[in-house]
């Protein structure tokens, strides 16, 4: 009976439950610290975060005024931040309209990762940035995943993707990786007391085994290849329109011929 109840839980409910656990809180705090450093350096008119739960808002550190959280599945949210409910692989957002996109553990649960990344590339402006958070399969977290992925519990029920593979996919989409970092070197323990005792491993891990952090962040920039580098084109200020989609930037459209 219990197993049947677990199977009927939505991804949102699983995420919310996990983020309320000691390990989930520690992970969110560590990731929020990384976001404070990364998002502080990124600018623009619109920043968009994909999300499964209302508890995981990573946008507070951003200086960008127009913050939007795109909720997947049946996620509910009650805040002043603009919310859009949709599927990650089919965005109701105009092309070339978002300056920064944040993907916290979204690729790991996507039904079509390649389509999701193509949609992400489509809606980003030229020189726009994507920030990806994920679990490192080449770590103690990856070892936990091997044993616990069959139980369907968070965060082990997803498909872990290595940082080199993420970088390869982004390169195929003509993104330039600007920054990578591995962090959270403590094992993913549920016991709060043990977890606190092992947190000093964070400093040691950065120096002794930096590539084996349980979590990673990747920041990549969408490359721009202008047809006319001499003539500058002015862009109108983009803004949210009534339908909830983003109004596209004014620019010359270029047809791609194969």
ChimeraX commands (.cxc) that place a marker at each C-alpha (Angstrom):
marker #1 position 0.00,0.00,0.00 radius 0.5
marker #1 position 2.83,2.35,0.82 radius 0.5
marker #1 position 4.62,1.56,-2.45 radius 0.5
marker #1 position 1.46,2.41,-4.41 radius 0.5
marker #1 position 1.26,5.77,-2.70 radius 0.5
marker #1 position 4.88,6.52,-3.57 radius 0.5
marker #1 position 4.24,5.77,-7.24 radius 0.5
marker #1 position 1.35,8.24,-7.39 radius 0.5
marker #1 position 3.37,11.13,-5.99 radius 0.5
marker #1 position 4.10,13.87,-8.51 radius 0.5
marker #1 position 7.61,15.10,-9.17 radius 0.5
marker #1 position 6.68,18.35,-7.47 radius 0.5
marker #1 position 5.63,16.54,-4.30 radius 0.5
marker #1 position 8.81,14.46,-4.30 radius 0.5
marker #1 position 10.97,17.55,-4.75 radius 0.5
marker #1 position 9.14,19.47,-2.03 radius 0.5
marker #1 position 9.46,16.58,0.42 radius 0.5
marker #1 position 13.15,16.14,-0.30 radius 0.5
marker #1 position 13.94,19.85,-0.04 radius 0.5
marker #1 position 12.37,19.80,3.42 radius 0.5
marker #1 position 14.76,17.06,4.59 radius 0.5
marker #1 position 18.14,17.82,6.25 radius 0.5
marker #1 position 20.02,16.72,3.14 radius 0.5
marker #1 position 17.71,18.66,0.82 radius 0.5
marker #1 position 18.13,21.84,2.87 radius 0.5
marker #1 position 21.91,21.44,2.90 radius 0.5
marker #1 position 21.93,20.95,-0.88 radius 0.5
marker #1 position 19.74,23.98,-1.51 radius 0.5
marker #1 position 21.92,26.16,0.74 radius 0.5
marker #1 position 25.06,25.00,-1.09 radius 0.5
marker #1 position 23.49,25.58,-4.49 radius 0.5
marker #1 position 22.09,28.97,-3.48 radius 0.5
marker #1 position 25.62,29.97,-2.45 radius 0.5
marker #1 position 26.87,29.02,-5.90 radius 0.5
marker #1 position 24.01,30.99,-7.50 radius 0.5
marker #1 position 24.89,34.05,-5.43 radius 0.5
marker #1 position 28.32,34.04,-7.03 radius 0.5
marker #1 position 27.23,33.17,-10.57 radius 0.5
marker #1 position 24.06,35.23,-11.03 radius 0.5
marker #1 position 25.63,38.35,-9.53 radius 0.5
marker #1 position 27.76,38.61,-12.67 radius 0.5
marker #1 position 24.98,38.08,-15.25 radius 0.5
marker #1 position 22.87,40.96,-16.54 radius 0.5
marker #1 position 19.92,41.64,-18.84 radius 0.5
marker #1 position 16.16,42.26,-18.90 radius 0.5
marker #1 position 14.75,38.77,-18.26 radius 0.5
marker #1 position 15.92,35.79,-16.23 radius 0.5
marker #1 position 14.03,32.49,-16.34 radius 0.5
marker #1 position 14.29,29.51,-13.99 radius 0.5
marker #1 position 12.86,26.08,-14.69 radius 0.5
marker #1 position 11.48,24.54,-11.52 radius 0.5
marker #1 position 9.63,21.60,-10.03 radius 0.5
marker #1 position 8.87,23.08,-6.61 radius 0.5
marker #1 position 8.08,26.42,-5.03 radius 0.5
marker #1 position 10.79,25.84,-2.43 radius 0.5
marker #1 position 13.62,26.02,-4.96 radius 0.5
marker #1 position 13.85,29.70,-5.94 radius 0.5
marker #1 position 17.44,30.43,-7.01 radius 0.5
marker #1 position 16.80,33.87,-8.52 radius 0.5
marker #1 position 17.08,36.09,-5.43 radius 0.5
marker #1 position 20.78,36.80,-6.07 radius 0.5
marker #1 position 20.17,38.06,-9.60 radius 0.5
marker #1 position 20.28,41.79,-10.36 radius 0.5
marker #1 position 17.89,41.26,-13.27 radius 0.5
marker #1 position 14.54,42.83,-12.39 radius 0.5
marker #1 position 12.20,40.63,-14.46 radius 0.5
marker #1 position 12.34,37.22,-12.79 radius 0.5
marker #1 position 10.18,34.36,-14.05 radius 0.5
marker #1 position 9.87,30.79,-12.80 radius 0.5
marker #1 position 8.64,28.30,-15.36 radius 0.5
marker #1 position 6.91,25.54,-13.39 radius 0.5
marker #1 position 6.82,22.05,-14.80 radius 0.5
marker #1 position 4.11,19.41,-14.21 radius 0.5
marker #1 position 1.47,20.55,-11.68 radius 0.5
marker #1 position 3.73,22.77,-9.61 radius 0.5
marker #1 position 1.94,25.37,-7.49 radius 0.5
marker #1 position 3.44,28.67,-6.44 radius 0.5
marker #1 position 2.22,31.69,-4.55 radius 0.5
marker #1 position 4.56,34.64,-4.71 radius 0.5
marker #1 position 5.20,37.93,-6.48 radius 0.5
marker #1 position 7.45,36.26,-9.03 radius 0.5
marker #1 position 5.83,35.68,-12.41 radius 0.5
marker #1 position 4.99,31.99,-12.94 radius 0.5
marker #1 position 4.36,30.04,-16.13 radius 0.5
marker #1 position 3.17,26.42,-16.08 radius 0.5
marker #1 position 4.24,24.30,-19.02 radius 0.5
marker #1 position 6.46,21.44,-20.22 radius 0.5
marker #1 position 10.20,22.04,-20.39 radius 0.5
marker #1 position 10.40,20.66,-23.92 radius 0.5
marker #1 position 7.71,22.97,-25.36 radius 0.5
marker #1 position 8.06,26.52,-24.08 radius 0.5
marker #1 position 5.32,29.14,-24.65 radius 0.5
marker #1 position 8.05,31.76,-24.94 radius 0.5
marker #1 position 9.18,33.75,-27.96 radius 0.5
marker #1 position 12.54,33.09,-29.55 radius 0.5
marker #1 position 15.52,35.29,-28.62 radius 0.5
marker #1 position 13.83,36.86,-25.61 radius 0.5
marker #1 position 15.54,35.60,-22.42 radius 0.5
marker #1 position 18.92,36.81,-21.14 radius 0.5
marker #1 position 19.63,34.12,-18.53 radius 0.5
marker #1 position 18.14,30.65,-17.99 radius 0.5
marker #1 position 18.67,28.62,-14.80 radius 0.5
marker #1 position 18.22,24.82,-14.96 radius 0.5
marker #1 position 18.43,23.32,-11.44 radius 0.5
marker #1 position 18.28,19.50,-11.76 radius 0.5
marker #1 position 15.96,19.77,-14.76 radius 0.5
marker #1 position 17.94,17.76,-17.31 radius 0.5
marker #1 position 18.07,14.80,-14.93 radius 0.5
marker #1 position 14.28,14.39,-15.07 radius 0.5
marker #1 position 13.58,15.46,-18.64 radius 0.5
marker #1 position 11.87,13.01,-21.00 radius 0.5
marker #1 position 13.79,14.49,-23.94 radius 0.5
marker #1 position 17.01,16.23,-22.88 radius 0.5
marker #1 position 18.07,17.15,-26.41 radius 0.5
marker #1 position 14.74,18.79,-27.20 radius 0.5
marker #1 position 14.84,20.66,-23.89 radius 0.5
marker #1 position 18.30,22.04,-24.67 radius 0.5
marker #1 position 17.20,23.07,-28.17 radius 0.5
marker #1 position 14.24,24.93,-26.67 radius 0.5
marker #1 position 16.58,26.59,-24.19 radius 0.5
marker #1 position 18.86,27.69,-27.03 radius 0.5
marker #1 position 15.88,28.98,-29.02 radius 0.5
marker #1 position 14.56,31.34,-26.36 radius 0.5
marker #1 position 17.97,32.70,-25.27 radius 0.5
marker #1 position 19.17,35.92,-26.87 radius 0.5
marker #1 position 22.56,36.08,-28.57 radius 0.5
marker #1 position 25.22,36.18,-25.84 radius 0.5
marker #1 position 22.61,34.95,-23.35 radius 0.5
marker #1 position 23.71,32.53,-20.62 radius 0.5
marker #1 position 22.48,29.24,-19.23 radius 0.5
marker #1 position 23.29,28.04,-15.70 radius 0.5
marker #1 position 22.94,24.29,-15.10 radius 0.5
marker #1 position 22.95,22.54,-11.71 radius 0.5
marker #1 position 23.32,18.79,-11.57 radius 0.5
marker #1 position 24.43,15.76,-9.57 radius 0.5
marker #1 position 27.88,14.44,-10.45 radius 0.5
marker #1 position 27.73,10.69,-11.31 radius 0.5
marker #1 position 31.52,10.45,-10.74 radius 0.5
marker #1 position 31.26,11.00,-7.00 radius 0.5
marker #1 position 29.91,9.49,-3.79 radius 0.5
marker #1 position 26.54,10.80,-4.92 radius 0.5
marker #1 position 26.85,8.74,-8.09 radius 0.5
marker #1 position 27.59,5.67,-5.97 radius 0.5
marker #1 position 24.46,6.31,-3.87 radius 0.5
marker #1 position 22.49,6.66,-7.10 radius 0.5
marker #1 position 23.56,3.19,-8.30 radius 0.5
marker #1 position 22.04,1.59,-5.20 radius 0.5
marker #1 position 18.99,3.81,-4.68 radius 0.5
marker #1 position 17.77,4.65,-8.20 radius 0.5
marker #1 position 15.41,1.65,-8.20 radius 0.5
marker #1 position 13.40,2.98,-5.25 radius 0.5
marker #1 position 12.11,6.07,-7.06 radius 0.5
marker #1 position 13.13,8.41,-4.23 radius 0.5
marker #1 position 14.50,11.91,-4.66 radius 0.5
marker #1 position 17.01,12.85,-5.80 radius 0.5
marker #1 position 18.04,9.39,-6.99 radius 0.5
marker #1 position 15.16,8.69,-9.38 radius 0.5
marker #1 position 16.59,10.88,-12.15 radius 0.5
marker #1 position 19.16,10.14,-14.82 radius 0.5
marker #1 position 22.53,11.55,-13.77 radius 0.5
marker #1 position 24.46,13.36,-16.49 radius 0.5
marker #1 position 28.19,13.99,-16.21 radius 0.5
marker #1 position 29.69,17.44,-16.62 radius 0.5
marker #1 position 31.77,16.45,-19.69 radius 0.5
marker #1 position 28.61,15.25,-21.44 radius 0.5
marker #1 position 26.80,18.49,-20.60 radius 0.5
marker #1 position 29.73,20.43,-22.05 radius 0.5
marker #1 position 29.66,18.33,-25.23 radius 0.5
marker #1 position 25.94,18.91,-25.73 radius 0.5
marker #1 position 26.34,22.65,-25.18 radius 0.5
marker #1 position 29.22,22.76,-27.64 radius 0.5
marker #1 position 27.02,21.14,-30.32 radius 0.5
marker #1 position 24.51,23.94,-29.75 radius 0.5
marker #1 position 27.33,26.48,-30.23 radius 0.5
marker #1 position 27.60,27.48,-26.57 radius 0.5
marker #1 position 30.88,28.52,-24.98 radius 0.5
marker #1 position 31.37,27.13,-21.47 radius 0.5
marker #1 position 32.47,30.04,-19.29 radius 0.5
marker #1 position 32.65,28.42,-15.86 radius 0.5
marker #1 position 32.37,25.02,-14.17 radius 0.5
marker #1 position 32.61,24.10,-10.51 radius 0.5
marker #1 position 32.14,20.96,-8.42 radius 0.5
marker #1 position 31.04,21.28,-4.80 radius 0.5
marker #1 position 29.38,19.47,-1.87 radius 0.5
marker #1 position 32.04,16.84,-1.15 radius 0.5
marker #1 position 30.28,15.35,1.88 radius 0.5
marker #1 position 28.41,12.07,1.29 radius 0.5
marker #1 position 24.61,12.40,0.84 radius 0.5
marker #1 position 23.65,11.28,4.32 radius 0.5
marker #1 position 20.14,11.69,5.76 radius 0.5
marker #1 position 21.34,11.97,9.36 radius 0.5
marker #1 position 21.60,15.67,10.15 radius 0.5
marker #1 position 24.25,15.29,12.89 radius 0.5
marker #1 position 26.54,13.18,10.72 radius 0.5
marker #1 position 26.01,15.52,7.79 radius 0.5
marker #1 position 27.09,18.53,9.86 radius 0.5
marker #1 position 30.19,16.72,11.10 radius 0.5
marker #1 position 31.25,15.92,7.54 radius 0.5
marker #1 position 30.60,19.36,6.06 radius 0.5
marker #1 position 34.24,20.46,6.77 radius 0.5
marker #1 position 35.12,18.09,3.91 radius 0.5
marker #1 position 33.96,20.91,1.62 radius 0.5
marker #1 position 37.19,22.87,2.05 radius 0.5
marker #1 position 39.38,19.80,1.87 radius 0.5
marker #1 position 37.62,18.49,-1.23 radius 0.5
marker #1 position 38.19,21.70,-3.18 radius 0.5
marker #1 position 41.94,21.20,-2.91 radius 0.5
marker #1 position 42.36,17.41,-2.79 radius 0.5
marker #1 position 39.72,16.01,-5.17 radius 0.5
marker #1 position 38.01,19.00,-6.87 radius 0.5
marker #1 position 36.40,17.02,-9.72 radius 0.5
marker #1 position 34.60,14.61,-7.38 radius 0.5
marker #1 position 32.12,16.99,-5.76 radius 0.5
marker #1 position 28.61,15.58,-5.46 radius 0.5
marker #1 position 27.09,18.57,-7.24 radius 0.5
marker #1 position 28.23,20.76,-10.11 radius 0.5
marker #1 position 27.38,24.05,-11.78 radius 0.5
marker #1 position 28.00,24.85,-15.45 radius 0.5
marker #1 position 27.71,28.35,-16.91 radius 0.5
marker #1 position 27.69,28.66,-20.70 radius 0.5
marker #1 position 27.20,31.54,-23.13 radius 0.5
marker #1 position 25.35,31.40,-26.44 radius 0.5
marker #1 position 27.80,32.41,-29.15 radius 0.5
marker #1 position 26.99,35.26,-31.55 radius 0.5
marker #1 position 28.10,35.15,-35.20 radius 0.5
marker #1 position 26.99,38.46,-36.77 radius 0.5
marker #1 position 26.61,38.65,-40.57 radius 0.5
marker #1 position 27.62,42.30,-40.53 radius 0.5
marker #1 position 30.02,43.11,-37.67 radius 0.5
marker #1 position 30.24,46.78,-38.68 radius 0.5
marker #1 position 26.56,47.75,-38.67 radius 0.5
marker #1 position 25.09,47.73,-35.18 radius 0.5
marker #1 position 21.41,46.96,-34.71 radius 0.5
marker #1 position 19.44,48.59,-31.92 radius 0.5
marker #1 position 17.25,46.39,-29.77 radius 0.5
marker #1 position 13.96,47.46,-28.24 radius 0.5
marker #1 position 13.42,46.72,-24.56 radius 0.5
marker #1 position 11.75,43.35,-24.16 radius 0.5
marker #1 position 8.87,42.91,-21.73 radius 0.5
marker #1 position 6.27,40.38,-20.60 radius 0.5
marker #1 position 3.08,40.52,-22.64 radius 0.5
marker #1 position -0.42,39.72,-21.42 radius 0.5
marker #1 position -0.46,36.13,-22.63 radius 0.5
marker #1 position 2.42,35.21,-20.34 radius 0.5
marker #1 position 4.89,34.78,-23.16 radius 0.5
marker #1 position 7.93,37.00,-23.65 radius 0.5
marker #1 position 7.89,39.53,-26.42 radius 0.5
marker #1 position 10.80,38.86,-28.81 radius 0.5
marker #1 position 13.62,41.30,-29.34 radius 0.5
marker #1 position 13.39,43.41,-32.50 radius 0.5
marker #1 position 16.06,42.15,-34.90 radius 0.5
marker #1 position 16.60,41.06,-38.48 radius 0.5
marker #1 position 15.40,37.50,-39.03 radius 0.5
marker #1 position 17.77,35.17,-40.91 radius 0.5
marker #1 position 16.41,32.11,-42.72 radius 0.5
marker #1 position 18.42,28.92,-42.39 radius 0.5
marker #1 position 18.73,26.89,-45.54 radius 0.5
marker #1 position 19.87,23.26,-45.54 radius 0.5
marker link #1:1,2 radius 0.2
marker link #1:2,3 radius 0.2
marker link #1:3,4 radius 0.2
marker link #1:4,5 radius 0.2
marker link #1:5,6 radius 0.2
marker link #1:6,7 radius 0.2
marker link #1:7,8 radius 0.2
marker link #1:8,9 radius 0.2
marker link #1:9,10 radius 0.2
marker link #1:10,11 radius 0.2
marker link #1:11,12 radius 0.2
marker link #1:12,13 radius 0.2
marker link #1:13,14 radius 0.2
marker link #1:14,15 radius 0.2
marker link #1:15,16 radius 0.2
marker link #1:16,17 radius 0.2
marker link #1:17,18 radius 0.2
marker link #1:18,19 radius 0.2
marker link #1:19,20 radius 0.2
marker link #1:20,21 radius 0.2
marker link #1:21,22 radius 0.2
marker link #1:22,23 radius 0.2
marker link #1:23,24 radius 0.2
marker link #1:24,25 radius 0.2
marker link #1:25,26 radius 0.2
marker link #1:26,27 radius 0.2
marker link #1:27,28 radius 0.2
marker link #1:28,29 radius 0.2
marker link #1:29,30 radius 0.2
marker link #1:30,31 radius 0.2
marker link #1:31,32 radius 0.2
marker link #1:32,33 radius 0.2
marker link #1:33,34 radius 0.2
marker link #1:34,35 radius 0.2
marker link #1:35,36 radius 0.2
marker link #1:36,37 radius 0.2
marker link #1:37,38 radius 0.2
marker link #1:38,39 radius 0.2
marker link #1:39,40 radius 0.2
marker link #1:40,41 radius 0.2
marker link #1:41,42 radius 0.2
marker link #1:42,43 radius 0.2
marker link #1:43,44 radius 0.2
marker link #1:44,45 radius 0.2
marker link #1:45,46 radius 0.2
marker link #1:46,47 radius 0.2
marker link #1:47,48 radius 0.2
marker link #1:48,49 radius 0.2
marker link #1:49,50 radius 0.2
marker link #1:50,51 radius 0.2
marker link #1:51,52 radius 0.2
marker link #1:52,53 radius 0.2
marker link #1:53,54 radius 0.2
marker link #1:54,55 radius 0.2
marker link #1:55,56 radius 0.2
marker link #1:56,57 radius 0.2
marker link #1:57,58 radius 0.2
marker link #1:58,59 radius 0.2
marker link #1:59,60 radius 0.2
marker link #1:60,61 radius 0.2
marker link #1:61,62 radius 0.2
marker link #1:62,63 radius 0.2
marker link #1:63,64 radius 0.2
marker link #1:64,65 radius 0.2
marker link #1:65,66 radius 0.2
marker link #1:66,67 radius 0.2
marker link #1:67,68 radius 0.2
marker link #1:68,69 radius 0.2
marker link #1:69,70 radius 0.2
marker link #1:70,71 radius 0.2
marker link #1:71,72 radius 0.2
marker link #1:72,73 radius 0.2
marker link #1:73,74 radius 0.2
marker link #1:74,75 radius 0.2
marker link #1:75,76 radius 0.2
marker link #1:76,77 radius 0.2
marker link #1:77,78 radius 0.2
marker link #1:78,79 radius 0.2
marker link #1:79,80 radius 0.2
marker link #1:80,81 radius 0.2
marker link #1:81,82 radius 0.2
marker link #1:82,83 radius 0.2
marker link #1:83,84 radius 0.2
marker link #1:84,85 radius 0.2
marker link #1:85,86 radius 0.2
marker link #1:86,87 radius 0.2
marker link #1:87,88 radius 0.2
marker link #1:88,89 radius 0.2
marker link #1:89,90 radius 0.2
marker link #1:90,91 radius 0.2
marker link #1:91,92 radius 0.2
marker link #1:92,93 radius 0.2
marker link #1:93,94 radius 0.2
marker link #1:94,95 radius 0.2
marker link #1:95,96 radius 0.2
marker link #1:96,97 radius 0.2
marker link #1:97,98 radius 0.2
marker link #1:98,99 radius 0.2
marker link #1:99,100 radius 0.2
marker link #1:100,101 radius 0.2
marker link #1:101,102 radius 0.2
marker link #1:102,103 radius 0.2
marker link #1:103,104 radius 0.2
marker link #1:104,105 radius 0.2
marker link #1:105,106 radius 0.2
marker link #1:106,107 radius 0.2
marker link #1:107,108 radius 0.2
marker link #1:108,109 radius 0.2
marker link #1:109,110 radius 0.2
marker link #1:110,111 radius 0.2
marker link #1:111,112 radius 0.2
marker link #1:112,113 radius 0.2
marker link #1:113,114 radius 0.2
marker link #1:114,115 radius 0.2
marker link #1:115,116 radius 0.2
marker link #1:116,117 radius 0.2
marker link #1:117,118 radius 0.2
marker link #1:118,119 radius 0.2
marker link #1:119,120 radius 0.2
marker link #1:120,121 radius 0.2
marker link #1:121,122 radius 0.2
marker link #1:122,123 radius 0.2
marker link #1:123,124 radius 0.2
marker link #1:124,125 radius 0.2
marker link #1:125,126 radius 0.2
marker link #1:126,127 radius 0.2
marker link #1:127,128 radius 0.2
marker link #1:128,129 radius 0.2
marker link #1:129,130 radius 0.2
marker link #1:130,131 radius 0.2
marker link #1:131,132 radius 0.2
marker link #1:132,133 radius 0.2
marker link #1:133,134 radius 0.2
marker link #1:134,135 radius 0.2
marker link #1:135,136 radius 0.2
marker link #1:136,137 radius 0.2
marker link #1:137,138 radius 0.2
marker link #1:138,139 radius 0.2
marker link #1:139,140 radius 0.2
marker link #1:140,141 radius 0.2
marker link #1:141,142 radius 0.2
marker link #1:142,143 radius 0.2
marker link #1:143,144 radius 0.2
marker link #1:144,145 radius 0.2
marker link #1:145,146 radius 0.2
marker link #1:146,147 radius 0.2
marker link #1:147,148 radius 0.2
marker link #1:148,149 radius 0.2
marker link #1:149,150 radius 0.2
marker link #1:150,151 radius 0.2
marker link #1:151,152 radius 0.2
marker link #1:152,153 radius 0.2
marker link #1:153,154 radius 0.2
marker link #1:154,155 radius 0.2
marker link #1:155,156 radius 0.2
marker link #1:156,157 radius 0.2
marker link #1:157,158 radius 0.2
marker link #1:158,159 radius 0.2
marker link #1:159,160 radius 0.2
marker link #1:160,161 radius 0.2
marker link #1:161,162 radius 0.2
marker link #1:162,163 radius 0.2
marker link #1:163,164 radius 0.2
marker link #1:164,165 radius 0.2
marker link #1:165,166 radius 0.2
marker link #1:166,167 radius 0.2
marker link #1:167,168 radius 0.2
marker link #1:168,169 radius 0.2
marker link #1:169,170 radius 0.2
marker link #1:170,171 radius 0.2
marker link #1:171,172 radius 0.2
marker link #1:172,173 radius 0.2
marker link #1:173,174 radius 0.2
marker link #1:174,175 radius 0.2
marker link #1:175,176 radius 0.2
marker link #1:176,177 radius 0.2
marker link #1:177,178 radius 0.2
marker link #1:178,179 radius 0.2
marker link #1:179,180 radius 0.2
marker link #1:180,181 radius 0.2
marker link #1:181,182 radius 0.2
marker link #1:182,183 radius 0.2
marker link #1:183,184 radius 0.2
marker link #1:184,185 radius 0.2
marker link #1:185,186 radius 0.2
marker link #1:186,187 radius 0.2
marker link #1:187,188 radius 0.2
marker link #1:188,189 radius 0.2
marker link #1:189,190 radius 0.2
marker link #1:190,191 radius 0.2
marker link #1:191,192 radius 0.2
marker link #1:192,193 radius 0.2
marker link #1:193,194 radius 0.2
marker link #1:194,195 radius 0.2
marker link #1:195,196 radius 0.2
marker link #1:196,197 radius 0.2
marker link #1:197,198 radius 0.2
marker link #1:198,199 radius 0.2
marker link #1:199,200 radius 0.2
marker link #1:200,201 radius 0.2
marker link #1:201,202 radius 0.2
marker link #1:202,203 radius 0.2
marker link #1:203,204 radius 0.2
marker link #1:204,205 radius 0.2
marker link #1:205,206 radius 0.2
marker link #1:206,207 radius 0.2
marker link #1:207,208 radius 0.2
marker link #1:208,209 radius 0.2
marker link #1:209,210 radius 0.2
marker link #1:210,211 radius 0.2
marker link #1:211,212 radius 0.2
marker link #1:212,213 radius 0.2
marker link #1:213,214 radius 0.2
marker link #1:214,215 radius 0.2
marker link #1:215,216 radius 0.2
marker link #1:216,217 radius 0.2
marker link #1:217,218 radius 0.2
marker link #1:218,219 radius 0.2
marker link #1:219,220 radius 0.2
marker link #1:220,221 radius 0.2
marker link #1:221,222 radius 0.2
marker link #1:222,223 radius 0.2
marker link #1:223,224 radius 0.2
marker link #1:224,225 radius 0.2
marker link #1:225,226 radius 0.2
marker link #1:226,227 radius 0.2
marker link #1:227,228 radius 0.2
marker link #1:228,229 radius 0.2
marker link #1:229,230 radius 0.2
marker link #1:230,231 radius 0.2
marker link #1:231,232 radius 0.2
marker link #1:232,233 radius 0.2
marker link #1:233,234 radius 0.2
marker link #1:234,235 radius 0.2
marker link #1:235,236 radius 0.2
marker link #1:236,237 radius 0.2
marker link #1:237,238 radius 0.2
marker link #1:238,239 radius 0.2
marker link #1:239,240 radius 0.2
marker link #1:240,241 radius 0.2
marker link #1:241,242 radius 0.2
marker link #1:242,243 radius 0.2
marker link #1:243,244 radius 0.2
marker link #1:244,245 radius 0.2
marker link #1:245,246 radius 0.2
marker link #1:246,247 radius 0.2
marker link #1:247,248 radius 0.2
marker link #1:248,249 radius 0.2
marker link #1:249,250 radius 0.2
marker link #1:250,251 radius 0.2
marker link #1:251,252 radius 0.2
marker link #1:252,253 radius 0.2
marker link #1:253,254 radius 0.2
marker link #1:254,255 radius 0.2
marker link #1:255,256 radius 0.2
marker link #1:256,257 radius 0.2
marker link #1:257,258 radius 0.2
view
